[in-house]
Amino acid sequence: MGQELILAKAKNPHRRIGIGAAEDVQKVEASVAIANSSGYGRTTIYNDPDLMVKALENGELDAAVRGGLDSNLTMRALKREFALDHVLRMAILEPRNGRPFFFAPVGVDEGWTVEQKLELITLGARLMRQIGLEPKVGVLSGGRHGDRGRNPTVDRTLADAEEVVKRAISQGIQAKDCEILIEEAARECNMIIAPDGIAGNLIFRTLHFLGDGKALGAVVLNLDKVFVDTSRAKSSYLDSIALASALVGARKGIETKPQ
């Protein structure tokens, strides 16, 4: 699902989207103006993360985008309002001249255990299927299988990847142990799981900020509402607003689909 497909699915002027703004209010206002004129919902700007998250929780908004709000304050508001003990996010990345893929973990505190990685995969697969994609997961580790024994941390990531793949397959999800070969994973898979939150955050920032790749936003997976996290370094939030609108449409389509 690349940017073009997202934009095609986002068209609906009646979807109510909220987006946060802080010091970057002009950038947010410019993004909102284009989004509204393009028919990607009706987007309202919030300067307070608590107010935006509360509006999402009580149904005043169909979806919310972090935009320029502080990450810690916004994630704290999400946890408090929705009674979450943790937040799991999955980004949609499109490398320059490459195929788009879903990617996690992107937070430094996410994806450190087999259970956390499996939760990301399970919820990410549900998200992908909602928008009509069948997940094929590539699980990364800190080395090749032949590197086993060189370093205990590498050994742990290799063992974790093998266990994650085995459990994902047992749940009916296509999964492959890609070792450290991220280039292979990007060619063959549409969901990639990094070894841990630090590696994931570094991969995300390298592809997006140094490699000129597109980052449409990171969807909060363990939430029954649509919330798209963003980087304040983005030059525009238009694609993230469109992603939020497209996901609202996908979820409503699932809810109204005849059984």
N, C-alpha and C positions, 0 to 999 in steps of 0.2 A: 504494500500500500504506500505509494509515493505521494508527493505533495499534490499532483494533479488529480489523483483519485480522491484524496481527502477533500479538495476544493469542490469536486463534483458532488460529493455526498453531503456537503455542508449547507447547500442552498435551502434555506427555509427562514423567511423573515419573522416568523412567530416564535422562534426559540429564544428564550431569555438567558443571556450569558452575562456573567459578572467578571470583571477583570480588575486586578489591583494596580495601584500606581503610588509611587513615592516621589523621589527626586526626578524620575524619568517621565513626568506627567505628559510632556509634549510628545514623546515617543508613543506613549499609550494612547493619547488622544488621536494621533495620526493613524494608528492601527485601527482604532475603533471606528473612525470616520470611514475608512476604506471598507472595513468589515460590514458596517451597517449599509453602506451604499451598494455593496456587492450582494446583499441578501443573506449574509451569514448570521442570521438572528438579529436580535436587538440587544446590543451590548451596553452595559452600564458600568461606570468606573467607580471603584471603591478605594478610599484611602486608609481604611481600617480593616485588617484581616479578620477581626472578630465579627464585624458587621457583615462582611461578605460571606463568611462561612456560615453564620447564623441564617442569612437569607437563603443559602443553598439548602440548609437543613430543613427549614420550615416551608420550602416549596416556592418561595418568591423567585428563585432562579432555577433554571433547568440544568445549568452547568456553571462552573467557575474556573478562571484561569489566574494563577498567581501573579503573573505580570511582573511588576517592579517591586512588589512587597518583599519584606525581609523573610528569608526562608525559615529561620528558626521560629519566628513569631507566627508565621502562617501554618507551619506543621503543628505547632503547639495548639493553635486554635482548632485545627482539624481533629486532633486527638481528643481535645476536651469536648468539643461539640458533638462528636460522633462516638465518643467513648472507645477510642482505639488505643491499644497499648503499644502499637507500632504502626508505621506507615510503610507500605511497599509500593514502589514506583517502577514503571517500565517505560523507557523512552522509545520513540520511533526515530531512527537515524537513517540518513541517506547519504552515504559517502560520495564524494565527488566522482562522477563517472562510474558509480557502483549501484548495486541493487539495494533498496531500502530493507531494513530489518528491525524487528523489535529487540530491545536490548535492556538487560538488567544484570546486576544491581547498578544504580547510578548514585545512590547515597552511600557515604562512607560507613554508615552504621548498618547497612543492609547486606543480606546474602552471605553471612559468614559461616553458616552451618548447612549441613545437608538438608535439614528440615526447612530452613529459610529459602534455600534455592528451590526446593521442590514446591514450596508454596508460591514462589514467583512463577514457576513454570505452569503450575495448575491454574492459577488465576490469569496468567498471561494467555494461556491457551483458551480459556473461556472468553476473554476479550477478543482475541483474534477470530474465534468462531462466530462471535456476535456480528462481526463486520465481514463475514464470508470468507475467511482465510483459514486453511487447515495448517496448524503449526508443525514445523519441522525444526527441532531444537538442536542447537550445537552447544555442548557444554565444554567450557575451557578449563584448563588447569595451568599450573606453573611450569610445566615442562613436558617433554615427551616421555612415553613409557620407559624408554631406555635410560632416562635420567634417574630412575628410581634408585635411591641409596646415596645420592650425592648431597642431599639437603633434606632435613626433616620437614621443613615447611613445604617444599616441593612434593615430597612423598605424601603429605596430608592432602594436598590439593588433587593429586592423582587419584588417591583412594576415594576422596569425596566425589569427584567427577564420575568415577565408575559406579558408585552407589546411587548417585542422582539419576544417571542414565537408566540404570536397572529399574529403579522405582517409577520413573516417568513412563517407561515402556509398559510396566505392569498396569498403569492407569490408562493405557490406550493412546498414549502420546508418542509420536515419532521422535526419537532422540538419538543423538550420536555423540560419542566421546571424541572431541576434536583435539584433545591434548592442548598444546600451546599454539596450535596452528589457526590463529584467528582469520588468516586469509582464506583458508579452506572453509571455515565455518561461514564466512561472509558469502562465499560462492554457492554453497550448497544448502544453507539454512535460512529461515526467515525469522528465527528467534535465536539470540545468542546470550548465553549466561556466562558472565565473568567469574573468575575464581573467588573474588570477595569484593567488598564495597570500595576499597581503595583502588584496586586494579580497574574496577568498573568505572569509577569516577575519572581515573586517568585516561582510560580508553575513550570515554565520552568526550572529554575536553580536548584530547589530541585530534580526534576525528572532526569535531565541530569547530574548534577555535584555531587549530593549526592546519588542519587538512581541508578546510573550506567545505566541510560536509554540512548538510542540513539537519537540524534537530527540531522536529515539529513540536516537541514537548514530551513530558513524562506523565503518563496517566497513573493516578493513584488506583491501585488494583483492589485493595481490600476495603472498598467503600461502595455503598449501594447508590451513590450519586456520582455524577461526572465531575471530576476535578483534574485539571491539567496543570502540572508544575512546569515552570519555565526558568530559564537562566536570565538574569537581569542584563547579561552582556549581549543578548539578542538585539539585532538592529531593528527588528519589527516583530510584533506579536500577532500579526495577521494570520499566519499559518496555525498558531496555537488556538486562536479563537475559532478558526475553521475546523480544527481537529475536535474541539469541544462540541461544536454544533453537530458535526458528523457522528460523534459518539452518542449524542442525545437521540439522533434519528435512528441509529442502529439499535439502541436499547429499546426505544419505543416500538420499533419493528418487531423485536423479539417478544415484547409484552403483548402486542396485539395480534401476533401470528396465530391462526387457528390451530388448535391442538388435534 
